[in-house]
Amino acid sequence: MLMTTVLPVSANWFNGADSLILAHQKLLEGNTSASFDAMIEVLQRSSLPEKESHVSDLLNLAITEDCGRSLTKSNMPDWLPNLRLRREMVQTPNRIYHRLLIAGESTRQLVSVKLSRWPDTTVLERQTFNQTGNTFSFEVDGLSSAISAGLYKLDLQVDAATKDNQFANWSSWLIITQPTPLQKISWQDARSWYILQQSETDAKCEKPYLAIALESKPLGSAEPIWSVDIHHNLPSTLPKIDVPEGRYWLSVSLIEKRWQGIISIEEVQRIVRTVELPDVDVSSLTTGKSGDKLPK
């Protein structure tokens, strides 16, 4: 099937290495997997900003076919049911900082996780850590800026499961694009927020959704005492909830999700502030505008 695309008039697609031409050609032919492989080769051969910009434009076009699921043909190993990478911008009253999170499930004990930027810059590396059941997560917190656009490699290693004590290894290439410069969510007052109206996203991708949480301690210090994800008719105010009177940290995240093959890629903008909440009678609890039932 031939996938028709509208290319930016200013893009000089055919100035560059053969792999860039091949990436463009395969995308026009509808072969997104071959196009993605060629994009990886472009970034391995050159780190020039104009090449990275061309690849980012091509990647954004390729995602419109099926939200990026066909970018790679590789499968997860049996011991890795799911995997996601989250890039997050956090805005508090005092500062703006960035986070990078790698999370998923593994039926075997992880012994090594490494994310590196091509060719040899380590972004995250962990060894000898605890894993809660099958769930794992690793993060780099307090970054002054988002991780830069470019080519990255993710390497996972799990413990031996055979008599010959062979470790199982799995790796995957990731192309990270520049984060949007637009602030899409901001506070209106202590209990309401404003969401920037955006053009309709491609129907193949899930629309952005909200994750709202209340925490009794500073962000990330403990599990939320209340939280809800809302995927439809996103609200702009905090609903009435049944919590003891006191001061809380209110976190509201706008989450956009796409795929690079089997890996979920999340772009998150989160706003956080403290709020004073009184006791609320249980009978006064409401449902969100989305119709999703809000938990106590």
Backbone torsions as a table, in degrees:
resi	resn	phi	psi	omega
1	MET	NA	132.6	178.8
2	LEU	-86.7	123.2	179.0
3	MET	-96.5	116.3	-179.9
4	THR	-86.8	137.0	179.9
5	THR	-137.4	153.4	176.2
6	VAL	-103.7	116.6	-176.1
7	LEU	-94.6	146.6	177.3
8	PRO	-57.5	136.5	-177.3
9	VAL	-60.6	-34.0	-174.8
10	SER	-80.6	-8.5	-175.5
11	ALA	-77.1	120.5	179.2
12	ASN	-95.0	76.8	-167.6
13	TRP	-64.4	-30.9	-169.3
14	PHE	-98.8	12.4	170.8
15	ASN	-95.5	108.4	179.0
16	GLY	152.3	-166.9	-176.5
17	ALA	-69.9	160.4	179.6
18	ASP	-58.5	-34.0	-178.2
19	SER	-64.8	-31.5	177.1
20	LEU	-69.7	-40.9	176.3
21	ILE	-62.8	-42.0	180.0
22	LEU	-64.3	-40.4	179.1
23	ALA	-60.2	-42.4	178.7
24	HIS	-66.6	-44.8	-178.1
25	GLN	-61.8	-47.5	-178.3
26	LYS	-65.4	-33.2	177.6
27	LEU	-66.2	-42.7	178.1
28	LEU	-64.1	-29.8	178.5
29	GLU	-79.9	-8.2	-178.9
30	GLY	87.1	8.4	179.5
31	ASN	-95.4	79.9	-173.0
32	THR	-68.4	-31.4	179.8
33	SER	-65.2	-46.0	178.2
34	ALA	-66.0	-36.4	177.6
35	SER	-63.3	-42.5	180.0
36	PHE	-64.0	-41.5	177.4
37	ASP	-59.9	-40.1	179.3
38	ALA	-68.5	-35.6	176.6
39	MET	-61.4	-41.4	178.0
40	ILE	-60.1	-43.2	-179.9
41	GLU	-64.2	-38.1	177.2
42	VAL	-57.7	-48.0	-176.5
43	LEU	-71.9	-26.8	175.8
44	GLN	-70.8	-30.3	-176.9
45	ARG	-87.8	-25.3	-175.0
46	SER	-150.7	142.2	175.9
47	SER	-113.9	19.2	179.7
48	LEU	-64.6	138.0	-177.9
49	PRO	-55.7	-37.6	-178.3
50	GLU	-67.6	-33.1	176.8
51	LYS	-68.4	-43.1	178.5
52	GLU	-62.6	-37.1	178.3
53	SER	-65.5	-42.4	177.9
54	HIS	-61.1	-44.8	-179.4
55	VAL	-63.9	-40.4	178.7
56	SER	-61.0	-42.5	178.3
57	ASP	-63.4	-43.4	178.6
58	LEU	-63.9	-41.8	-179.7
59	LEU	-62.7	-42.7	179.0
60	ASN	-62.2	-35.4	176.6
61	LEU	-70.5	-40.3	-178.2
62	ALA	-64.3	-33.2	-177.5
63	ILE	-65.8	-25.9	-175.8
64	THR	-66.6	-14.6	-179.4
65	GLU	-70.4	-49.8	-179.2
66	ASP	-151.4	34.7	179.9
67	CYS	64.7	22.5	173.9
68	GLY	94.2	0.2	-176.4
69	ARG	-66.4	-26.9	-177.3
70	SER	-94.8	10.3	-178.3
71	LEU	-66.1	-31.4	176.2
72	THR	-132.3	151.9	179.4
73	LYS	-100.8	-3.0	-178.7
74	SER	-71.2	152.4	179.8
75	ASN	-110.8	156.1	173.1
76	MET	-67.8	147.1	171.0
77	PRO	-66.7	161.4	-176.9
78	ASP	-57.6	-30.8	-175.5
79	TRP	-84.5	-0.7	-177.1
80	LEU	-124.6	85.1	-176.5
81	PRO	-64.1	-37.5	180.0
82	ASN	-155.2	159.0	-176.4
83	LEU	-153.9	138.6	177.9
84	ARG	-141.4	151.0	174.7
85	LEU	-121.5	128.3	-178.0
86	ARG	-121.2	127.7	172.7
87	ARG	-110.0	125.5	-168.8
88	GLU	-131.3	136.0	170.5
89	MET	-107.9	128.2	-177.3
90	VAL	-116.4	126.6	177.9
91	GLN	-115.4	117.9	174.6
92	THR	-109.8	171.8	178.3
93	PRO	-59.8	-23.1	-174.1
94	ASN	-103.6	-22.7	-175.7
95	ARG	-163.6	168.3	172.4
96	ILE	-120.4	129.7	177.2
97	TYR	-141.4	174.9	-173.3
98	HIS	-127.5	155.0	179.2
99	ARG	-136.0	153.8	172.8
100	LEU	-129.5	128.2	-176.5
101	LEU	-127.5	134.7	170.2
102	ILE	-119.3	125.0	-175.3
103	ALA	-145.6	160.6	178.6
104	GLY	172.1	-158.6	178.2
105	GLU	-130.3	141.4	176.2
106	SER	-140.4	129.3	178.9
107	THR	-80.7	-4.9	175.2
108	ARG	-122.6	155.5	-176.2
109	GLN	-70.0	123.7	175.9
110	LEU	-74.1	140.0	176.8
111	VAL	-118.9	-13.7	-180.0
112	SER	-158.8	134.4	174.1
113	VAL	-133.6	130.7	-179.1
114	LYS	-143.7	131.1	172.5
115	LEU	-119.8	123.3	-178.3
116	SER	-130.8	147.1	176.8
117	ARG	-95.1	132.5	-178.4
118	TRP	-60.3	134.0	6.8
119	PRO	-93.9	-27.7	-170.8
120	ASP	-152.3	32.4	179.5
121	THR	-102.6	117.3	179.6
122	THR	-81.0	125.8	178.5
123	VAL	-97.2	-42.5	-179.6
124	LEU	-147.0	135.0	176.0
125	GLU	-149.2	125.7	179.9
126	ARG	-133.7	141.3	175.5
127	GLN	-141.8	157.7	178.4
128	THR	46.7	71.2	-178.9
129	PHE	-130.2	167.5	178.7
130	ASN	-88.7	146.0	178.9
131	GLN	-127.1	126.8	-177.5
132	THR	-87.2	102.4	-177.0
133	GLY	61.0	-128.6	177.5
134	ASN	-93.1	-5.7	-173.0
135	THR	-93.0	136.9	176.0
136	PHE	-138.4	154.3	173.7
137	SER	-156.9	143.6	179.6
138	PHE	-138.8	140.2	-177.0
139	GLU	-142.2	154.9	168.9
140	VAL	-113.4	117.2	-172.0
141	ASP	-112.4	160.7	173.6
142	GLY	71.4	25.4	179.1
143	LEU	-73.2	143.5	179.8
144	SER	-77.9	-18.3	177.7
145	SER	-149.6	161.8	178.2
146	ALA	-68.6	153.5	176.5
147	ILE	-60.3	140.7	-171.6
148	SER	-73.8	159.4	176.9
149	ALA	-66.5	149.7	178.1
150	GLY	153.0	-167.3	-178.3
151	LEU	-99.4	129.8	-178.6
152	TYR	-127.1	155.2	175.6
153	LYS	-126.2	130.5	178.4
154	LEU	-107.7	125.5	179.8
155	ASP	-120.4	128.7	175.9
156	LEU	-122.1	142.1	175.8
157	GLN	-134.6	134.8	178.8
158	VAL	-117.8	167.0	-174.1
159	ASP	-69.8	169.0	-177.7
160	ALA	-67.8	138.3	178.2
161	ALA	-126.4	7.0	-178.8
162	THR	-125.3	165.7	-176.9
163	LYS	-65.1	-27.1	-179.7
164	ASP	-86.3	8.4	174.2
165	ASN	58.0	36.5	177.7
166	GLN	-84.1	128.3	175.7
167	PHE	-75.5	149.0	177.0
168	ALA	-99.4	130.9	-179.5
169	ASN	-118.3	146.5	175.1
170	TRP	-145.4	139.1	179.8
171	SER	-142.9	158.4	-179.6
172	SER	-153.6	145.4	174.0
173	TRP	-85.0	144.9	176.2
174	LEU	-131.4	135.4	172.5
175	ILE	-106.4	117.1	-179.5
176	ILE	-102.1	129.2	178.9
177	THR	-97.7	171.3	178.0
178	GLN	-68.2	138.3	176.0
179	PRO	-69.2	155.0	179.4
180	THR	-64.2	139.3	177.3
181	PRO	-79.1	-9.3	-177.5
182	LEU	-80.1	136.7	170.8
183	GLN	-88.2	114.2	-170.8
184	LYS	-95.1	-11.5	178.6
185	ILE	-143.0	137.2	-178.5
186	SER	-153.1	161.6	-178.6
187	TRP	-77.0	142.1	167.7
188	GLN	-99.7	-44.4	172.4
189	ASP	-154.3	-165.7	-171.4
190	ALA	-62.3	-27.5	-175.6
191	ARG	-126.3	13.7	178.4
192	SER	-141.5	158.9	-174.8
193	TRP	-142.4	165.4	-179.8
194	TYR	-115.7	132.5	177.2
195	ILE	-111.8	124.1	-179.9
196	LEU	-63.2	127.0	177.2
197	GLN	-70.3	127.7	-176.7
198	GLN	-116.9	158.7	174.4
199	SER	-65.6	155.1	-178.0
200	GLU	-58.7	129.2	175.8
201	THR	-76.7	164.3	179.9
202	ASP	-59.6	138.4	-175.3
203	ALA	-61.3	-20.5	-178.4
204	LYS	-74.0	-19.6	179.9
205	CYS	-103.3	147.8	174.6
206	GLU	-65.8	140.5	177.4
207	LYS	-68.0	154.3	177.3
208	PRO	-55.5	145.3	179.1
209	TYR	-130.6	167.1	-178.1
210	LEU	-105.5	142.0	169.3
211	ALA	-122.2	116.8	-178.0
212	ILE	-113.3	136.7	-178.2
213	ALA	-146.8	148.0	171.7
214	LEU	-114.2	132.6	178.6
215	GLU	-126.9	144.2	-179.4
216	SER	-86.0	-12.5	179.0
217	LYS	-127.6	167.7	179.9
218	PRO	-52.1	154.7	-173.0
219	LEU	-47.7	124.4	175.7
220	GLY	84.5	-4.2	-178.0
221	SER	-77.7	-23.6	-178.6
222	ALA	-155.8	168.8	177.2
223	GLU	-67.5	144.3	177.6
224	PRO	-59.7	145.9	175.5
225	ILE	-84.9	-14.6	177.8
226	TRP	-157.6	138.2	178.0
227	SER	-157.6	157.1	177.5
228	VAL	-156.9	143.4	171.4
229	ASP	-106.6	132.5	-178.1
230	ILE	-125.3	121.5	-172.7
231	HIS	-104.4	-14.1	-175.6
232	HIS	-132.8	146.1	178.4
233	ASN	47.0	65.1	-171.1
234	LEU	-59.8	127.8	179.6
235	PRO	-75.8	164.5	178.1
236	SER	-123.2	8.7	177.8
237	THR	-137.5	155.7	176.9
238	LEU	-76.6	125.5	178.4
239	PRO	-72.2	166.6	174.7
240	LYS	-71.4	131.1	-178.5
241	ILE	-134.6	154.4	-174.3
242	ASP	-93.1	93.2	177.4
243	VAL	-135.8	154.1	177.1
244	PRO	-62.0	154.2	179.4
245	GLU	-63.4	138.6	178.9
246	GLY	159.5	-172.9	179.0
247	ARG	-99.6	135.8	-178.1
248	TYR	-133.3	161.2	171.1
249	TRP	-97.7	118.0	179.3
250	LEU	-98.6	125.5	-179.3
251	SER	-120.1	128.2	177.6
252	VAL	-126.8	120.8	-175.9
253	SER	-118.3	133.3	171.6
254	LEU	-100.9	119.2	-170.4
255	ILE	-117.5	125.9	175.0
256	GLU	-115.0	133.4	-174.5
257	LYS	-127.4	138.1	171.8
258	ARG	-141.2	-170.5	-175.9
259	TRP	-133.7	150.8	162.4
260	GLN	-122.0	88.3	-175.4
261	GLY	68.4	-115.0	-176.2
262	ILE	-95.7	-0.3	-177.9
263	ILE	-103.7	129.0	177.3
264	SER	-82.2	130.3	179.0
265	ILE	-113.1	121.8	-178.2
266	GLU	-116.7	132.0	173.1
267	GLU	-110.6	122.7	-171.3
268	VAL	-127.0	133.7	167.4
269	GLN	-115.7	122.2	-175.7
270	ARG	-122.5	134.4	173.8
271	ILE	-114.7	140.7	-174.1
272	VAL	-136.5	138.3	173.5
273	ARG	-157.1	165.1	175.9
274	THR	-88.4	147.2	177.7
275	VAL	-137.0	149.9	174.4
276	GLU	-101.0	120.9	-178.1
277	LEU	-120.0	131.0	174.4
278	PRO	-84.0	169.5	171.9
279	ASP	-62.8	143.1	178.9
280	VAL	-126.9	132.8	177.9
281	ASP	-65.2	137.3	-176.6
282	VAL	-56.4	-34.9	-177.3
283	SER	-66.8	-15.0	-178.4
284	SER	-91.9	1.3	179.7
285	LEU	-61.0	142.2	-179.6
286	THR	-118.8	170.0	172.0
287	THR	-101.6	154.3	179.4
288	GLY	-69.1	163.2	179.1
289	LYS	-60.3	-21.5	-178.3
290	SER	-74.0	-16.4	-173.6
291	GLY	89.3	-8.5	175.8
292	ASP	-70.9	133.9	-179.8
293	LYS	-72.3	130.6	-178.6
294	LEU	-88.5	127.3	-178.5
295	PRO	-73.9	157.6	176.4
296	LYS	-75.4	NA	NA
